[in-house]
Amino acid sequence: MKIYYVANARMPSEKAHGIQLAKMCEAFLLSGADLELVLPKRLPAQAGSAKSLKEFYGLKVEIPVKKLPVLNLGFAISSLSFMFSYFFYLLSKKNSLIYTIDMDNFSFVPLRFLGFSYFSEIHDAKRKTFFWKVFLKKISGAIVINNNIKKSLIERFGLSSEKILVEPNGIDLEMFSDKISKREARAKLNLPPDKKIALYVGRRTWWKGMEILSEAEKLLPSETIYVVENRPYSEIPLWNAVADVCIVLGTKKHEYSYFHTSPMKLFEYMASGRPILAADTPANREIVSESEAYFYEPDNPKDLADKIKQIMTNPPDSKLKVDNARAKVENYTWSKRAEKILEFIEKYD
């Protein structure tokens, strides 16, 4: 059966959703799925956007893509026009299945009325709005990234537990398992070889509680915390290798950050062989425990700074945590995720 993956997203993109989309499509194709990615034909947002997805993301296979015409007059108008474009494009397709992802709160609704089985990735708890009630009422299955989201869908929309698959985000182990020493990585990036570095990789997004990094920095020697953003995805394994400790944020001030996220950086840190210091949130605890990571109290910059200093003294349990994290991340590859989702689809289609 042909799978049409409908995503209201500008692609390619260095943002996390773009990487996740590309890696999942690659994994589906390598698992034997007959898939086409259906996208809006939006104006490019960055240099390099004219590249194919295979070239931009360094994929093993080319993703079949259909870009449909839209009105490039802001996100809302573009999304509305995409709804019409994909509806009429897919209307004539036979023996097909729809797969989608929650890029916004309305553009997915017409998928329900095409007469096909449809599945959706849902990456946070949804408010009980008219659009979500209409969409979820007849959904064939939902793929969520943690158990808190599953619980919310059951409580708010009455979805059957059996129709919800919990699958966190994943990792390309081949990309992040290259063995490069800290010294070599720092030499390549022109960083001081002996300086202690606490690394955070990711965009400065408000809902992550980024302000804690600047507050903790005041309690540490200067330039201890490095924030790496807006770098090509292919560079991230090299940056991870320079770290003495890798930081995963989380804040009680935002529901998504505290309960619902499944940060790809956490899996990348696990594969990179560096100690991990994570905010002690339910979302992070779904992936790692004290066996694989250290934890700091969310929204407490002093505790974050103290834990950074502690880890940088090379405590005796550090290597064990690193080894445990590296072993555990083997369970979170994109390919394993795709295979489980395809089994789920076959069961409930």
Summary of the structure (lengths in Angstrom):
residues: 349
radius of gyration: 20.8
end to end distance: 10.3
largest distance: 63.3
contacts: 1140
relative contact order: 0.12
helix: 44%
strand: 16%
